[in-house]
Amino acid sequence: MLNLSFSRAVRGFVSGALALACAASLATSAAAQDLAGSWGGGGKIVFPSGETERARCRASFRRQGGNSYAMSAVCATASARVQQTAEVTRVAANVYRGEFFNQEHGISGSIRITLRGDRLNASLSGGGGSAVFSLSR
């Protein structure tokens, strides 16, 4: 009888530990899917002329409420450094869409972001050009 009680206690402890581990994993996964914070990385810009250039970027996202975020980014290529802003809203579990604006060049357009853990892929299109970036925390 003592063995049976001990065995049940061990199984209960192991089950509880597994449930706690799963809950912690889900909480970490949910936190990782939050867009807020600083991101950095690089990508490629395609200018209206068709010319392409590699770029490095730093972006910061701040939650505005609900599923909406404000973005501020600085990107640099071999020939220029630009700042832009964006407003994005979550449209699916890990997908955000919105509009970006580059005040310096008067260019606006659409932005789409796919978030996977600590990595995001962004695509922008506007002003006759486009860009794709891969950023990480």
KEVEX-21499 format. One record per residue: chain; z, x, y of N, C-alpha, C in turn. Coordinates in pm, 1 decimal. Atoms other than C-alpha are relative to their C-alpha. Layout:
KEVEX-21499
   kette       n.c3       n.c1       n.c2      ca.c3      ca.c1      ca.c2       c.c3       c.c1       c.c2
       A          Z          X          Y          Z          X          Y          Z          X          Y
...
END
This chain:
KEVEX-21499
   kette       n.c3       n.c1       n.c2      ca.c3      ca.c1      ca.c2       c.c3       c.c1       c.c2
       A        0.0       82.5     -118.6        0.0        0.0        0.0        0.0       87.2      125.3
       A       -3.2      -91.1     -113.1       77.0      288.2      234.8     -138.0       59.8       24.7
       A      134.8      -55.0      -13.1     -267.4      436.1      166.7      -95.5     -101.1       62.7
       A       86.1      105.4      -53.1     -438.9      103.2      241.9       24.8      -19.4      148.8
       A      -31.9       14.7     -142.5     -258.5       68.0      577.4      -48.8      119.9       79.1
       A       46.2     -122.0      -67.4     -334.3      427.9      668.5     -152.0       -0.8       11.9
       A      146.1        6.2        1.0     -700.5      380.8      572.1      -50.1      -98.8      105.9
       A       38.4       98.8     -102.3     -725.2       66.9      791.1       23.6       54.9      140.5
       A      -31.1      -57.7     -131.3     -559.9      248.7     1081.2     -104.0      104.0       39.2
       A      101.1     -102.2      -27.9     -804.4      539.6     1052.7     -133.4      -65.8       33.4
       A      126.1       70.1      -27.9    -1103.6      302.1     1033.6        4.2      -67.0      136.9
       A      -15.3       63.7     -131.2     -968.9      111.7     1335.3      -11.3      100.9      112.3
       A        6.6     -105.1     -100.7     -925.9      434.5     1530.4     -143.6       50.8       15.8
       A      138.5      -49.5       -3.9    -1274.9      559.5     1437.1      -90.6     -104.0       64.8
       A       81.6      107.4      -60.1    -1431.4      221.5     1526.2       23.3       -7.2      150.3
       A      -32.3        3.1     -142.8    -1249.1      219.9     1860.1      -58.3      119.3       72.9
       A       54.7     -121.8      -60.9    -1354.1      578.8     1932.9     -151.3      -10.8       14.1
       A      145.7       17.6       -8.5    -1718.1      497.1     1853.1      -37.2      -99.9      109.3
       A       27.3       99.5     -104.4    -1707.4      187.5     2075.7       19.3       61.1      138.3
       A      -26.2      -65.1     -127.9    -1557.5      392.6     2358.3     -111.4       99.8       33.0
       A      108.1      -96.4      -21.0    -1820.6      664.9     2313.5     -128.2      -71.7       40.4
       A      120.4       77.6      -34.8    -2099.3      404.4     2323.7       10.5      -55.4      141.5
       A      -19.4       54.2     -134.5    -1952.8      242.6     2635.4      -15.5      109.5      104.2
       A       12.7     -112.4      -93.7    -1926.0      582.5     2806.9     -145.0       41.9       13.1
       A      142.1      -36.7       -2.6    -2285.5      661.4     2710.8      -79.5     -100.2       82.5
       A       69.6      102.8      -77.2    -2406.4      328.6     2853.2       32.9       12.3      148.1
       A      -39.7      -15.0     -140.0    -2209.2      383.7     3174.5      -71.4      119.5       61.9
       A       70.6     -118.3      -49.5    -2360.4      732.6     3212.4     -146.9      -31.5       19.1
       A      140.9       36.2       -9.4    -2707.5      593.1     3145.9      -25.0      -89.0      121.1
       A       16.5       90.3     -114.6    -2659.7      316.5     3405.1       12.6       78.1      130.0
       A      -17.4      -79.6     -121.6    -2532.5      566.0     3663.5     -121.0       88.2       23.3
       A      115.3      -88.0      -13.3    -2826.2      797.1     3592.5     -121.3      -77.2       51.3
       A      113.2       80.4      -42.8    -3066.5      508.9     3665.5       10.9      -41.3      146.4
       A      -17.0       30.1     -141.7    -2930.1      474.0     4020.7      -84.9       97.3       80.6
       A       91.3      -80.9      -80.5    -3181.9      601.7     4274.3       72.3       76.6      111.0
       A      -72.4      -60.8     -112.6    -2919.1      693.6     4537.5       29.2      148.3      -24.9
       A      -31.5     -141.3        8.8    -2871.1     1062.2     4610.6     -116.5       87.7       41.2
       A      101.5      -98.9      -39.1    -3074.2     1378.6     4665.9      -84.2       41.2     -119.6
       A       97.2      -35.4      102.5    -3384.9     1470.8     4468.9      -88.8      112.8       52.3
       A       91.3     -106.1      -40.8    -3614.6     1772.1     4474.5     -101.2       29.9     -108.6
       A      103.0      -33.4       97.4    -3935.0     1884.6     4309.8     -132.6       22.7       68.4
       A      132.4      -25.9      -56.4    -4305.5     1905.7     4363.3     -105.5      -93.7      -54.1
       A      111.3       83.1       42.4    -4643.0     1751.9     4315.2     -128.1       40.3       68.0
       A      133.8      -26.0      -52.8    -4996.3     1723.9     4442.4      -40.3     -107.4       99.2
       A       51.9       91.0     -102.0    -5146.2     1568.5     4753.4     -152.2        5.0       -4.3
       A      145.6        8.6       -8.8    -5507.1     1448.7     4764.1      -31.6      -57.3      137.3
       A       33.3       41.2     -136.1    -5635.2     1431.5     5121.5     -123.7      -89.6        0.6
       A      118.1       87.4       -7.2    -5898.7     1178.6     5237.8     -131.1       75.7      -23.9
       A      121.1      -81.0       20.8    -6154.2     1464.2     5225.2      -23.8       32.1     -147.1
       A        9.3      -33.2      141.1    -6084.4     1504.2     4851.9       67.5      133.4      -32.4
       A      -69.8     -127.0       17.7    -5915.7     1841.0     4905.4      140.5      -26.5      -53.6
       A     -134.6       16.5       54.6    -5593.0     1886.0     4709.9       87.0      118.4       39.7
       A      -95.1     -105.3      -33.3    -5282.1     2082.6     4786.4      131.2      -28.4      -71.8
       A     -131.5       11.0       62.9    -4957.1     2147.7     4601.5      106.3      -15.8      108.4
       A     -107.1       22.4      -97.3    -4637.1     2035.3     4776.1      135.8        6.3      -69.2
       A     -140.2        2.3       41.7    -4261.6     2082.8     4740.0       69.8     -103.0       88.5
       A      -66.6      106.4      -76.6    -4036.8     1794.3     4845.1      149.1       -7.8      -29.0
       A     -140.4       37.1       10.6    -3674.1     1703.9     4906.9        8.7     -142.9       50.7
       A      -12.8      140.2      -39.7    -3594.3     1333.4     4918.6      144.3      -45.1      -17.5
       A     -134.1       56.0        6.0    -3274.6     1143.5     4983.0      -11.6     -152.1        3.7
       A        2.0      145.3        7.6    -3221.1      780.2     4885.0      139.4      -53.6       27.6
       A     -126.4       64.5      -34.8    -2949.5      557.8     5029.7      -12.9     -149.4      -27.6
       A        3.1      143.4       32.8    -2869.1      212.8     4892.9       22.2      -80.6      127.7
       A      -13.0       87.7     -116.1    -2920.2      -54.3     5157.5       68.7     -129.9      -35.7
       A      -59.5      124.1       46.3    -2784.6     -337.0     4949.2      -81.0      -55.0     -114.4
       A       69.7       55.7      115.5    -2868.7     -505.9     4623.5      -83.7      105.4      -69.8
       A       92.6      -90.2       68.5    -3173.8     -337.4     4474.6      -89.1       76.9       95.8
       A       83.2      -65.1     -101.1    -3310.1     -190.3     4799.6       57.5      134.6       42.4
       A      -38.9     -134.3      -41.0    -3304.9      174.5     4908.1      -85.3       46.4      117.2
       A       72.3      -67.1     -107.7    -3403.5      369.8     5218.6      -19.5      144.4      -44.1
       A       30.0     -137.5       37.2    -3572.3      705.1     5160.9      -34.6       80.3      123.8
       A       39.0      -96.2     -102.1    -3602.1     1005.8     5387.8      -43.3      124.3      -76.7
       A       51.5     -114.3       76.0    -3817.2     1296.0     5264.9      -65.9      101.8       90.8
       A       70.3     -110.4      -65.2    -3945.9     1632.7     5378.5      -81.4       69.3     -108.0
       A       88.9      -66.2       95.0    -4245.9     1781.2     5201.8      -74.0      112.0       71.8
       A       68.8     -114.5      -58.6    -4413.3     2115.4     5258.6     -110.3       47.6      -92.9
       A      111.5      -61.3       71.7    -4748.7     2256.2     5155.4      -20.5      138.4       61.4
       A       30.1     -132.0      -56.6    -4900.0     2596.2     5227.8      -41.7      -11.2      146.1
       A       52.8       13.8     -135.6    -5045.8     2454.2     5548.4       82.1      -88.9       93.3
       A      -71.3       93.9      -87.5    -4796.8     2195.9     5677.4      136.0      -40.2      -57.7
       A     -129.9       57.1       37.7    -4449.4     2043.0     5669.0        6.4     -138.3       64.3
       A       -1.9      136.2      -53.7    -4411.9     1665.8     5706.7      128.1      -72.5      -41.9
       A     -113.3       87.2       29.5    -4132.2     1408.1     5718.5      -52.3     -141.1      -13.8
       A       37.6      140.0       13.7    -4161.1     1053.2     5600.4      118.5      -81.8      -45.0
       A     -103.9       93.7       39.7    -3949.2      748.7     5536.0      -62.0     -105.7      -89.9
       A       48.1      109.5       84.6    -3975.5      462.6     5289.9      111.7      -99.6      -22.7
       A      -90.1      106.1       43.7    -3813.5      138.5     5190.7      -52.5      -42.8     -136.2
       A       41.5       39.7      134.0    -3821.5       61.5     4817.9       99.3      -99.6      -58.0
       A      -81.1      100.8       66.7    -3691.9     -222.3     4603.7      -26.3        6.5     -149.3
       A       17.8       -0.9      145.2    -3629.6     -227.8     4230.6      -71.3     -127.8      -41.6
       A       78.3      113.9       47.0    -3888.7     -452.3     4065.2        9.2      -16.7     -151.6
       A      -23.5        4.6      144.9    -3802.2     -372.2     3700.4      115.3       96.3      -27.7
       A     -117.5      -80.0       35.6    -3527.7     -187.0     3513.1       -3.3      141.3       56.9
       A        7.4     -137.1      -50.1    -3652.0      157.1     3618.8     -120.9       22.0       91.5
       A      118.7       -7.4      -86.8    -3939.0       80.5     3859.0       33.4      -53.4      139.1
       A      -21.5       36.4     -140.3    -3923.6       68.3     4239.2     -133.9        0.6       71.2
       A      122.7        5.5      -80.4    -4197.4      -28.9     4484.2       35.8      -25.1      144.8
       A      -24.0       24.2     -140.6    -4224.5      -32.0     4857.8     -107.0       60.8       86.9
       A       91.3      -54.5     -100.8    -4384.2      106.5     5171.2       57.3      129.1       56.5
       A      -42.8     -123.2      -65.4    -4371.7      456.7     5318.3      -65.1        9.2      136.9
       A       55.2      -20.1     -133.4    -4434.9      570.4     5675.1       18.6      144.8       41.4
       A       -2.4     -135.3      -54.2    -4521.8      911.1     5816.7      -28.5      -13.7      149.1
       A       11.8       23.4     -144.1    -4456.4      883.6     6190.5      -85.9      105.8       68.3
       A       72.6     -110.3      -61.6    -4601.8     1224.2     6278.3     -151.9      -20.0       -4.0
       A      144.7       19.6       16.1    -4947.7     1133.6     6145.9      -41.4     -147.2        8.4
       A       30.7      142.4      -11.2    -4922.6      755.3     6185.9      -58.3      -59.1     -127.5
       A       53.7       46.3      128.3    -4987.7      698.4     5815.5      106.2      -81.7      -72.9
       A      -89.5       79.7       83.7    -4834.4      424.2     5605.9      -74.6      -38.0     -125.9
       A       63.1       39.1      125.4    -4898.5      303.6     5255.9      103.9      -43.8     -101.3
       A      -87.3       48.3      106.5    -4750.3      207.0     4924.2       60.3      117.2      -77.6
       A      -68.6      -98.4       83.5    -4503.6      397.7     4708.9       50.1      -70.8     -124.7
       A      -49.2       52.5      128.8    -4419.0      340.0     4341.9       79.4      110.8      -65.4
       A      -89.2      -97.8       61.5    -4130.1      516.4     4169.2       41.6      -49.5     -137.4
       A      -51.2       27.6      133.6    -4047.6      528.2     3799.9      113.9       96.9      -24.8
       A     -120.7      -79.2       17.0    -3698.2      650.9     3721.3       35.9        8.2     -147.4
       A      -43.3      -21.9      137.8    -3594.8      803.6     3388.8      113.2      101.6        2.2
       A     -116.5      -88.5       -3.4    -3242.0      944.2     3394.2        4.5       79.1      128.8
       A       -7.2      -87.9     -116.8    -3228.4     1242.5     3626.8     -137.2       44.7       49.2
       A      135.5      -33.5      -44.9    -3606.5     1248.4     3682.7      -66.7     -124.7       56.4
       A       79.3      110.7      -52.3    -3830.9     1032.7     3895.5     -142.6       47.8       22.9
       A      140.4      -24.1      -29.5    -4206.7     1013.1     3927.3      -38.9      -97.0      109.8
       A       40.0       82.8     -113.7    -4344.9      887.3     4255.4     -148.9       15.1       23.5
       A      140.0       -3.4      -40.3    -4698.1      795.1     4350.5      -11.2      -74.2      132.9
       A       20.0       56.0     -133.1    -4803.7      725.9     4708.6     -148.5      -13.3       25.8
       A      139.3       20.9      -35.6    -5128.1      589.6     4844.2       -5.9      -61.9      139.1
       A       14.3       53.3     -134.8    -5228.3      536.4     5205.3      -77.0       94.4       88.9
       A       74.5      -82.3      -94.3    -5440.1      661.1     5492.6     -121.1       66.8      -61.5
       A      116.0      -58.2       66.4    -5726.1      734.3     5253.4       34.6      110.8      -97.0
       A      -41.9     -105.6       91.7    -5520.8      985.5     5054.6      101.3      -51.6      -99.5
       A      -99.8       38.2      100.1    -5273.6      985.9     4769.9       84.0      122.6      -36.4
       A      -85.9     -108.9       44.1    -4995.2     1193.3     4618.9       78.1      -43.7     -122.1
       A      -87.9       23.2      115.9    -4796.7     1223.6     4297.8      104.5      110.1        1.4
       A     -110.3      -94.5        0.3    -4456.7     1389.3     4270.6       88.9      -24.0     -119.6
       A     -101.2        6.9      103.1    -4205.4     1464.8     3999.6      124.5       67.4       57.2
       A     -123.2      -51.5      -61.0    -3850.3     1506.9     4130.9      115.4      -13.5      -98.2
       A     -119.6        9.0       83.3    -3513.9     1566.7     3969.2      123.2       17.5       88.5
       A     -126.5      -11.7      -74.0    -3149.1     1557.1     4077.7       44.0      143.9        3.8
END
